[in-house]
Amino acid sequence: MAGVAESDDEDGFSLMFMCDVDEPDTHCLVTPDQGTAYGCVREVQLDDDMLRVTLDPESLDAIGLTDPVVEALLRAPAEDLARMREVLPRILQYGRPEARPRLIRA
């Protein structure tokens, strides 16, 4: 599991990226209102402290978003950003090849 959150406040925006290590299907994305979609990430780019996630437009209703591109400026210690660069690609490349994002740069 890897996640980003706007704040520690439960009302802040967040994205949680997950995969199930027991059932190799695909990645899962969860938004603050528990909107959930599987295999919906199409591209991810993490440059310095900017995370850009492009989603399948067909998944937007399920996760409660209106824009298929989410950008987040990550204000985190260097070691946390390094861990995100390590873990996020592993989550998104997990499972069925046809459900993997086309581009992952971390």
PyRosetta script that sets phi, psi and omega in degrees:
from pyrosetta import init, pose_from_sequence

init()
pose = pose_from_sequence("MAGVAESDDEDGFSLMFMCDVDEPDTHCLVTPDQGTAYGCVREVQLDDDMLRVTLDPESLDAIGLTDPVVEALLRAPAEDLARMREVLPRILQYGRPEARPRLIRA")
pose.set_psi(1, 140.1)
pose.set_omega(1, 174.2)
pose.set_phi(2, -141.0)
pose.set_psi(2, 144.0)
pose.set_omega(2, -178.0)
pose.set_phi(3, -149.8)
pose.set_psi(3, 159.3)
pose.set_omega(3, 173.1)
pose.set_phi(4, -130.8)
pose.set_psi(4, 143.7)
pose.set_omega(4, -179.0)
pose.set_phi(5, -138.7)
pose.set_psi(5, 143.4)
pose.set_omega(5, 178.9)
pose.set_phi(6, -64.9)
pose.set_psi(6, -34.8)
pose.set_omega(6, -180.0)
pose.set_phi(7, -163.2)
pose.set_psi(7, 177.0)
pose.set_omega(7, 175.3)
pose.set_phi(8, -76.7)
pose.set_psi(8, -11.3)
pose.set_omega(8, -179.2)
pose.set_phi(9, -68.3)
pose.set_psi(9, 134.4)
pose.set_omega(9, 179.7)
pose.set_phi(10, -63.2)
pose.set_psi(10, -20.7)
pose.set_omega(10, -179.3)
pose.set_phi(11, -85.6)
pose.set_psi(11, -7.7)
pose.set_omega(11, -179.4)
pose.set_phi(12, -75.8)
pose.set_psi(12, 158.2)
pose.set_omega(12, 178.8)
pose.set_phi(13, -73.1)
pose.set_psi(13, 143.8)
pose.set_omega(13, 177.1)
pose.set_phi(14, -151.5)
pose.set_psi(14, 158.4)
pose.set_omega(14, 172.7)
pose.set_phi(15, -131.2)
pose.set_psi(15, 131.8)
pose.set_omega(15, 176.2)
pose.set_phi(16, -119.0)
pose.set_psi(16, 123.7)
pose.set_omega(16, 178.0)
pose.set_phi(17, -103.8)
pose.set_psi(17, 129.4)
pose.set_omega(17, -176.1)
pose.set_phi(18, -141.0)
pose.set_psi(18, 158.5)
pose.set_omega(18, 167.8)
pose.set_phi(19, -144.0)
pose.set_psi(19, 154.5)
pose.set_omega(19, -179.1)
pose.set_phi(20, -98.3)
pose.set_psi(20, 113.2)
pose.set_omega(20, -176.5)
pose.set_phi(21, -69.0)
pose.set_psi(21, -18.3)
pose.set_omega(21, -179.1)
pose.set_phi(22, -87.5)
pose.set_psi(22, -30.3)
pose.set_omega(22, -177.8)
pose.set_phi(23, -121.8)
pose.set_psi(23, 98.7)
pose.set_omega(23, -175.8)
pose.set_phi(24, -72.0)
pose.set_psi(24, 82.0)
pose.set_omega(24, 179.0)
pose.set_phi(25, -106.5)
pose.set_psi(25, -77.9)
pose.set_omega(25, 179.3)
pose.set_phi(26, -164.3)
pose.set_psi(26, 177.6)
pose.set_omega(26, 177.7)
pose.set_phi(27, -76.9)
pose.set_psi(27, 164.8)
pose.set_omega(27, -179.2)
pose.set_phi(28, -133.4)
pose.set_psi(28, 142.5)
pose.set_omega(28, 175.6)
pose.set_phi(29, -120.9)
pose.set_psi(29, 131.8)
pose.set_omega(29, -179.5)
pose.set_phi(30, -125.1)
pose.set_psi(30, 134.2)
pose.set_omega(30, 178.3)
pose.set_phi(31, -104.4)
pose.set_psi(31, 173.0)
pose.set_omega(31, -172.1)
pose.set_phi(32, -55.7)
pose.set_psi(32, -35.5)
pose.set_omega(32, -179.9)
pose.set_phi(33, -87.1)
pose.set_psi(33, 21.1)
pose.set_omega(33, -179.2)
pose.set_phi(34, 68.1)
pose.set_psi(34, 20.1)
pose.set_omega(34, 171.1)
pose.set_phi(35, -63.5)
pose.set_psi(35, 131.5)
pose.set_omega(35, -172.7)
pose.set_phi(36, -134.0)
pose.set_psi(36, 136.3)
pose.set_omega(36, 174.9)
pose.set_phi(37, -142.8)
pose.set_psi(37, 143.7)
pose.set_omega(37, -179.2)
pose.set_phi(38, -106.2)
pose.set_psi(38, 136.1)
pose.set_omega(38, 177.4)
pose.set_phi(39, 63.8)
pose.set_psi(39, 26.9)
pose.set_omega(39, -172.0)
pose.set_phi(40, -92.7)
pose.set_psi(40, -13.5)
pose.set_omega(40, -178.8)
pose.set_phi(41, -79.7)
pose.set_psi(41, 126.2)
pose.set_omega(41, -179.6)
pose.set_phi(42, -100.9)
pose.set_psi(42, -36.8)
pose.set_omega(42, 178.3)
pose.set_phi(43, -147.4)
pose.set_psi(43, 147.2)
pose.set_omega(43, 174.1)
pose.set_phi(44, -138.3)
pose.set_psi(44, 135.2)
pose.set_omega(44, 176.1)
pose.set_phi(45, -136.4)
pose.set_psi(45, 128.6)
pose.set_omega(45, 176.8)
pose.set_phi(46, -124.6)
pose.set_psi(46, 100.6)
pose.set_omega(46, 179.1)
pose.set_phi(47, -110.5)
pose.set_psi(47, 119.9)
pose.set_omega(47, -175.8)
pose.set_phi(48, 53.0)
pose.set_psi(48, -110.6)
pose.set_omega(48, -179.5)
pose.set_phi(49, -115.0)
pose.set_psi(49, 19.8)
pose.set_omega(49, 178.6)
pose.set_phi(50, -107.9)
pose.set_psi(50, 120.1)
pose.set_omega(50, 176.5)
pose.set_phi(51, -104.0)
pose.set_psi(51, 126.7)
pose.set_omega(51, 177.5)
pose.set_phi(52, -124.2)
pose.set_psi(52, 122.0)
pose.set_omega(52, -178.3)
pose.set_phi(53, -120.1)
pose.set_psi(53, 125.3)
pose.set_omega(53, 175.9)
pose.set_phi(54, -107.1)
pose.set_psi(54, 127.9)
pose.set_omega(54, -174.5)
pose.set_phi(55, -108.9)
pose.set_psi(55, 157.5)
pose.set_omega(55, 172.4)
pose.set_phi(56, -66.0)
pose.set_psi(56, 121.1)
pose.set_omega(56, -179.1)
pose.set_phi(57, -55.2)
pose.set_psi(57, -28.3)
pose.set_omega(57, 179.9)
pose.set_phi(58, -70.6)
pose.set_psi(58, -14.4)
pose.set_omega(58, -179.4)
pose.set_phi(59, -91.8)
pose.set_psi(59, -7.9)
pose.set_omega(59, -171.7)
pose.set_phi(60, -60.6)
pose.set_psi(60, -42.3)
pose.set_omega(60, 178.5)
pose.set_phi(61, -61.2)
pose.set_psi(61, -41.9)
pose.set_omega(61, -177.6)
pose.set_phi(62, -64.1)
pose.set_psi(62, -33.1)
pose.set_omega(62, -177.8)
pose.set_phi(63, -103.1)
pose.set_psi(63, 2.7)
pose.set_omega(63, 173.6)
pose.set_phi(64, 73.9)
pose.set_psi(64, 30.5)
pose.set_omega(64, 177.8)
pose.set_phi(65, -116.7)
pose.set_psi(65, 159.6)
pose.set_omega(65, 179.1)
pose.set_phi(66, -112.9)
pose.set_psi(66, -18.9)
pose.set_omega(66, -178.1)
pose.set_phi(67, -112.7)
pose.set_psi(67, 130.3)
pose.set_omega(67, -179.3)
pose.set_phi(68, -75.6)
pose.set_psi(68, -4.8)
pose.set_omega(68, 178.7)
pose.set_phi(69, -116.2)
pose.set_psi(69, 125.0)
pose.set_omega(69, 177.8)
pose.set_phi(70, -117.3)
pose.set_psi(70, 126.9)
pose.set_omega(70, 176.3)
pose.set_phi(71, -118.9)
pose.set_psi(71, 138.0)
pose.set_omega(71, -179.6)
pose.set_phi(72, -138.9)
pose.set_psi(72, 130.4)
pose.set_omega(72, 172.5)
pose.set_phi(73, -87.3)
pose.set_psi(73, 116.5)
pose.set_omega(73, -174.2)
pose.set_phi(74, -90.1)
pose.set_psi(74, 110.5)
pose.set_omega(74, 177.2)
pose.set_phi(75, -98.2)
pose.set_psi(75, 85.5)
pose.set_omega(75, -175.5)
pose.set_phi(76, -143.8)
pose.set_psi(76, 157.1)
pose.set_omega(76, 176.2)
pose.set_phi(77, -59.8)
pose.set_psi(77, 152.9)
pose.set_omega(77, -178.0)
pose.set_phi(78, -54.3)
pose.set_psi(78, -38.3)
pose.set_omega(78, -178.8)
pose.set_phi(79, -67.7)
pose.set_psi(79, -32.2)
pose.set_omega(79, 176.6)
pose.set_phi(80, -70.4)
pose.set_psi(80, -39.6)
pose.set_omega(80, 176.7)
pose.set_phi(81, -65.0)
pose.set_psi(81, -39.8)
pose.set_omega(81, 177.6)
pose.set_phi(82, -62.5)
pose.set_psi(82, -40.8)
pose.set_omega(82, 178.7)
pose.set_phi(83, -65.5)
pose.set_psi(83, -39.7)
pose.set_omega(83, 177.3)
pose.set_phi(84, -61.9)
pose.set_psi(84, -41.9)
pose.set_omega(84, 178.7)
pose.set_phi(85, -62.9)
pose.set_psi(85, -30.3)
pose.set_omega(85, 179.7)
pose.set_phi(86, -79.7)
pose.set_psi(86, -45.6)
pose.set_omega(86, -170.0)
pose.set_phi(87, -84.3)
pose.set_psi(87, -42.9)
pose.set_omega(87, -174.9)
pose.set_phi(88, -57.2)
pose.set_psi(88, -47.0)
pose.set_omega(88, 177.3)
pose.set_phi(89, -60.2)
pose.set_psi(89, -36.6)
pose.set_omega(89, 179.1)
pose.set_phi(90, -64.1)
pose.set_psi(90, -40.1)
pose.set_omega(90, 178.6)
pose.set_phi(91, -64.9)
pose.set_psi(91, -47.7)
pose.set_omega(91, -174.1)
pose.set_phi(92, -73.6)
pose.set_psi(92, -22.6)
pose.set_omega(92, 178.7)
pose.set_phi(93, -92.6)
pose.set_psi(93, 7.7)
pose.set_omega(93, -176.8)
pose.set_phi(94, -81.2)
pose.set_psi(94, 141.2)
pose.set_omega(94, 170.9)
pose.set_phi(95, 87.3)
pose.set_psi(95, -149.2)
pose.set_omega(95, -172.9)
pose.set_phi(96, -59.4)
pose.set_psi(96, 128.1)
pose.set_omega(96, -179.0)
pose.set_phi(97, -57.3)
pose.set_psi(97, -36.4)
pose.set_omega(97, -177.5)
pose.set_phi(98, -71.3)
pose.set_psi(98, -13.2)
pose.set_omega(98, 179.4)
pose.set_phi(99, -100.7)
pose.set_psi(99, 1.0)
pose.set_omega(99, -179.2)
pose.set_phi(100, -80.5)
pose.set_psi(100, 146.3)
pose.set_omega(100, 177.0)
pose.set_phi(101, -60.9)
pose.set_psi(101, 149.7)
pose.set_omega(101, 178.2)
pose.set_phi(102, -70.0)
pose.set_psi(102, -32.2)
pose.set_omega(102, -175.4)
pose.set_phi(103, -136.9)
pose.set_psi(103, 129.3)
pose.set_omega(103, 172.8)
pose.set_phi(104, -135.4)
pose.set_psi(104, 116.1)
pose.set_omega(104, 174.3)
pose.set_phi(105, -126.7)
pose.set_psi(105, 116.5)
pose.set_omega(105, -179.3)
pose.set_phi(106, -130.0)
pose.dump_pdb("model.pdb")
